[in-house]
Each structure stands twice: as C-alpha cells, then as structure tokens.
Amino acid sequence: MGSRQPKQLLLAFFGEHVVDAATGPIRASALINVLEGADVAAPATRATLDRLVHSGILARSRRGRETLFSLTEHGAAVLREATYRVRGPRPFDPQGSGWTLVTFSIPEGQRMLRHRLRSTLTWEGFAPLRDGLWLAPGEVDLAGSLERLRQDLAPNTVVAFHARELAGFPIGESVRAAWDIEAIRHAHLAFIEVWDDPSALAMAPSALTVRTMLVADWLALLRADPRLPAEFMDAQWPAARSVRTYRRVHDTLAEASAAEFAELVAARPSARRRIGSADRPSAPSPTPSAAARPR
C-alpha cells in the first residue's frame, strides 16, 4: 500500500469510532497519539486537524489546557455518506445496470468547488471519459451524493443521464480508456498482501491505531475500485478476497480497539491498552491461495 496520509487516517478514525457514537469531543493529544503509531509526526497531525477545521469537517474547542475536536454536522454527513459502502455486504458490485453520465461546468474562479465535485464523483465511481464528460457504472444516486454540494452549485451546473450500451457502439474501449483495470487489480492485491499477513496486527503499538490504518486503507481501495460490471473482470479478480481479508482483520481487532477507544474518550491516556503478548488479537488465518470467485 502507499503511504497513509494524515487526512486519510483522521477521517478513518472519526468515521469508524466517532460518527455513530455519542462520545463528545476528542482530545488533540489522543489523536496525535493514535497517528504517531502510524508513523505520522505530531506537527503533521496538527496541521491536518487545522485543515479539517477550515474545510468544515471538524470543529475545535477547548477544555482547560486541552484542545479538542469534534465532527460538525457537515463532517458527520460526509462520513455517513460513505458508511453504507464501507460496511456494506457487496462493496465492489455495480449499483444497478447500465451507465450514469455526468457533465458539469464550474467557473475557473471556483476551483475549490470543482475539486469537491470531482472528489465526490470519484468516490461514487465516476471517471472522466473526455473533457467535461464523466462516466460511472450502474445507476448512481447522484441526487443523494451531491446533496451537500447543492447549495453551492448554480442551477444546471450538473447535468446527468442514465444510459445503456447501443448495438454497434460497444462501450468496452471507452471503459478501458476511463479506468486502468490492471491498476485496480493491483490495488486489491496490495491491500491483500499487507492485511492478509498475520504480522499486520502488530504494525502499530495499539489495536486502535492498527484498526484506523486498516480502515484508511479500505477507504483508499473503495475509492480506487469503481464497481465495474463483471464482464470487465476475469475469474482471478481479487475483490472477493479483499472483502474477506478486511472483514476478518476488522473483526479480529474489534474488541481490543473498542476497549482502547473507550479508555481514550474517558481521558485516561496512561491506561492505554497496547497489543502485547496478552492483549494482541489472535492472528487471522492466511487467505487460501485458491483463486477468488468472480464478482
């Protein structure tokens, strides 16, 4: 896997542990501690927290000498949008049949809005087909996906259609031009290589940090895989193995990481539970080498 960015890790942490829990604000020192276990230096974590506050994802507050961070309503909505796919049973299957097409026009002076729109489209499986035209497999709920951007988008900024392939106009070449299918395969294989190894459970000093790293890598993989139809895959396509690997490791870490998180929000940093000889979760069994089923 590539290096994990502080933003990825913080969003994974808040999405996994905070968005659905009434925990209250999280101490900056606790967040720094979690990310230090993932080899992120404290200044990088602080700078990323500042950027997430500036973008409206997090809110900052103080309690005595402690700085605390909590999700804003906007931040919680952003993370909940991803929840269904992150926790869903078939995260790499297309949403319905056919194809969704989107075209949009945003003025040069609104680069941040353009970036937010492109980021949202990418998460939903879209890729640019040609200038101003984006393509996604299946029937994307675009209205729901763009709801949090709607107040910033001028009328008719985004135009969308649901389409099907026409006889005599095969879509295969367009799909292969829009997505590097081998790169998607390699993203799955890299995820499996890291997380199917029992030593992954000890790649950080605490189960909470390891689970945060796992979820960050899972989010990156979900973003990389647009859920293409099965006809573009082969019998060795590794998505099913990725799902099994993620769920097994996630379940293995669940008890220890939940206990650490409970201690963290109770503001008892000295009691932080570590993965040691007694606390380390049992290592997951290696994934069988047999080829994964077609999706």
C-alpha positions in Angstrom: 0.0 0.0 0.0 1.1 3.6 -0.5 1.9 5.9 2.4 -1.1 6.7 4.5 -1.8 10.5 4.7 -2.8 12.1 8.0 -6.2 13.2 6.4 -7.0 9.6 5.4 -6.2 8.3 8.9 -8.2 11.0 10.7 -11.2 10.5 8.5 -10.9 6.8 9.1 -10.7 7.3 12.8 -13.7 9.6 13.0 -15.7 7.5 10.6 -15.0 4.3 12.4 -15.3 5.3 16.0 -17.0 8.7 16.4 -19.6 9.4 13.8 -22.2 7.0 15.2 -21.2 7.3 18.9 -22.1 10.0 21.5 -18.5 10.4 22.6 -18.1 14.1 22.7 -15.0 16.0 21.5 -11.8 14.1 21.2 -8.6 15.4 22.7 -5.9 16.6 20.2 -3.3 14.7 22.3 -5.2 11.5 21.9 -5.5 11.9 18.1 -1.8 12.7 17.9 -1.0 9.6 19.9 -3.1 7.4 17.6 -1.5 8.8 14.4 2.0 8.6 15.9 1.5 4.9 16.0 1.0 5.1 12.2 4.3 7.0 11.8 2.7 10.4 11.4 4.5 13.1 13.3 2.6 15.4 15.6 3.1 18.6 13.5 1.6 16.8 10.5 -1.4 15.7 12.6 -1.9 19.2 14.0 -1.7 20.8 10.5 -4.2 18.3 9.1 -6.6 19.0 12.0 -6.4 22.7 11.2 -7.2 22.0 7.6 -10.2 19.8 8.5 -11.5 22.6 10.7 -11.0 25.1 7.9 -12.9 22.8 5.5 -15.8 22.5 7.9 -15.3 18.8 8.7 -14.2 19.3 12.3 -14.9 21.9 15.0 -12.3 23.0 17.5 -13.0 23.7 21.2 -11.0 24.0 24.4 -11.3 22.4 27.9 -8.8 23.8 30.2 -5.4 23.5 28.5 -6.6 20.8 26.2 -7.6 21.4 22.6 -10.5 19.2 21.4 -12.0 18.3 18.1 -15.5 17.1 17.1 -17.3 16.4 13.9 -19.5 19.2 12.6 -22.9 18.4 11.1 -21.4 18.7 7.7 -18.5 16.4 8.7 -20.8 13.8 10.1 -22.9 13.9 6.9 -19.8 13.4 4.7 -18.7 10.4 6.7 -22.2 8.8 6.9 -22.4 9.0 3.1 -19.5 6.5 2.9 -20.9 4.3 5.7 -23.1 2.1 3.5 -20.3 1.1 1.1 -17.6 0.9 3.8 -19.8 -1.6 5.9 -21.9 -3.0 3.1 -22.0 -6.7 2.2 -21.0 -6.3 -1.5 -19.0 -3.0 -1.8 -17.5 -3.8 -5.2 -20.7 -4.7 -7.0 -22.2 -2.2 -9.5 -25.3 -0.3 -8.4 -27.9 -1.5 -10.9 -27.4 -1.8 -14.7 -26.3 0.5 -17.5 -24.2 3.6 -17.0 -24.5 7.0 -15.5 -23.2 10.0 -17.4 -22.5 13.4 -15.9 -21.4 16.7 -17.4 -20.7 19.9 -15.5 -19.3 23.3 -15.9 -17.8 25.3 -13.0 -16.0 28.7 -13.5 -12.3 28.8 -13.1 -12.7 31.1 -10.1 -14.4 28.3 -8.1 -11.6 25.8 -8.1 -12.4 24.5 -4.6 -16.0 23.8 -5.5 -14.7 22.0 -8.7 -12.4 19.9 -6.6 -15.1 19.0 -4.1 -17.4 17.9 -7.0 -14.7 15.9 -8.7 -13.8 14.2 -5.4 -17.5 13.3 -4.8 -17.8 11.9 -8.3 -14.6 9.8 -7.9 -15.9 8.3 -4.7 -19.2 7.4 -6.5 -17.2 5.5 -9.2 -17.0 8.1 -11.9 -14.0 8.7 -14.1 -13.5 11.4 -16.8 -14.3 9.9 -20.3 -13.4 13.1 -22.1 -13.4 16.8 -21.4 -16.5 17.7 -19.3 -18.0 14.2 -19.5 -17.7 11.6 -16.6 -18.9 8.0 -16.7 -19.8 5.6 -13.8 -21.1 2.0 -13.9 -24.7 1.4 -12.8 -27.4 3.7 -11.6 -25.7 6.2 -9.3 -27.8 8.1 -6.7 -26.4 11.4 -7.9 -29.0 13.5 -6.1 -28.1 12.0 -2.8 -24.4 12.2 -3.5 -24.5 15.8 -4.4 -26.9 16.9 -1.7 -24.2 18.5 0.5 -22.9 20.5 -2.5 -26.3 21.6 -3.8 -26.3 24.9 -2.0 -23.0 25.9 -3.7 -23.9 24.7 -7.2 -25.6 27.1 -9.5 -28.7 25.8 -11.3 -27.9 23.5 -14.2 -24.3 23.2 -13.2 -24.5 19.5 -13.3 -26.4 17.5 -16.0 -26.8 13.8 -15.6 -28.2 10.9 -17.6 -28.7 7.1 -17.2 -27.7 5.3 -20.4 -27.3 1.8 -21.9 -25.0 0.5 -24.5 -26.3 0.7 -28.1 -25.8 -2.0 -30.7 -22.9 -1.1 -32.9 -21.4 1.2 -30.3 -19.6 -1.1 -27.9 -18.6 0.7 -24.6 -15.7 -1.6 -23.8 -13.0 0.6 -25.2 -14.4 3.7 -23.5 -14.4 1.9 -20.2 -10.8 0.8 -20.6 -9.8 4.3 -21.5 -11.6 5.7 -18.5 -10.2 3.2 -15.9 -6.9 1.4 -15.7 -8.3 -2.0 -14.8 -4.9 -3.6 -14.1 -4.2 -0.7 -11.7 -7.4 -1.6 -9.9 -6.4 -5.2 -9.7 -3.0 -4.2 -8.3 -4.7 -2.0 -5.6 -6.7 -5.1 -4.4 -3.6 -7.3 -4.4 -1.6 -4.7 -2.5 -4.3 -4.5 0.1 -4.4 -8.2 0.5 -0.6 -8.5 0.7 -0.5 -6.1 3.6 -3.5 -7.2 5.6 -3.5 -11.0 4.9 -0.1 -11.1 6.7 -0.6 -12.0 10.4 2.2 -9.6 11.3 -0.1 -6.7 10.2 -1.8 -6.9 13.6 1.5 -5.7 15.2 2.4 -3.0 12.7 1.5 -0.3 15.3 1.7 -0.3 19.1 -2.1 -0.4 19.7 -5.1 -2.1 18.2 -6.8 1.3 17.9 -4.1 2.6 15.6 -4.0 -0.7 13.6 -7.7 -0.6 13.0 -7.5 3.1 12.0 -4.8 2.1 9.4 -6.9 -0.8 8.2 -10.0 1.4 7.6 -7.9 4.1 5.9 -6.5 1.5 3.5 -10.0 0.2 2.9 -11.3 3.6 2.1 -8.5 4.1 -0.4 -9.3 0.7 -2.0 -13.1 1.6 -2.2 -12.1 4.9 -3.9 -9.9 3.1 -6.4 -12.5 0.5 -7.4 -15.4 2.0 -9.4 -17.5 -1.2 -9.2 -17.3 -2.2 -12.9 -19.6 -4.9 -14.3 -18.4 -8.5 -14.1 -17.8 -8.7 -17.8 -14.7 -6.5 -17.4 -13.2 -8.8 -14.8 -11.7 -12.3 -15.0 -12.0 -15.4 -12.9 -9.0 -14.3 -10.8 -10.4 -10.9 -9.9 -9.4 -10.3 -6.3 -12.2 -8.2 -5.0 -13.9 -11.0 -3.0 -10.5 -11.8 -1.3 -10.2 -8.2 -0.4 -13.6 -8.2 1.3 -12.9 -11.4 3.2 -9.5 -10.1 4.3 -10.9 -6.7 5.5 -13.7 -8.3 7.5 -11.5 -10.9 9.1 -8.9 -8.4 10.3 -11.5 -5.9 11.3 -13.3 -8.4 13.4 -10.1 -9.6 15.0 -9.2 -6.1 16.1 -12.7 -5.1 17.2 -12.6 -6.0 20.9 -9.2 -4.6 21.7 -9.6 -1.4 19.7 -13.0 -0.8 21.2 -11.5 -1.1 24.7 -8.8 1.3 23.8 -11.2 3.8 22.3 -13.3 3.7 25.5 -10.2 4.5 27.5 -9.3 7.3 25.2 -12.6 9.1 25.5 -12.6 8.6 29.2 -9.4 10.7 29.2 -7.2 8.1 30.8 -4.2 8.1 28.5 -2.0 6.3 30.9 -4.3 3.3 30.8 -4.0 3.0 27.0 -4.3 -0.7 26.1 -1.4 -2.0 23.9 -1.2 -5.0 21.7 1.3 -7.0 23.8 1.7 -10.7 24.4 -1.5 -10.8 26.4 -3.6 -8.3 24.5 -2.7 -8.9 20.9 -5.6 -10.3 19.0 -5.2 -13.8 17.6 -3.6 -13.6 14.1 -6.1 -14.2 11.3 -5.5 -17.3 9.2 -3.9 -16.6 5.9 -6.3 -16.4 3.0 -6.3 -19.6 0.9 -4.3 -19.4 -2.2 -7.2 -20.6 -4.3 -8.4 -18.1 -6.9 -11.2 -15.7 -5.7 -14.6 -16.2 -7.2 -15.7 -13.9 -10.0 -17.7 -11.0 -8.6 
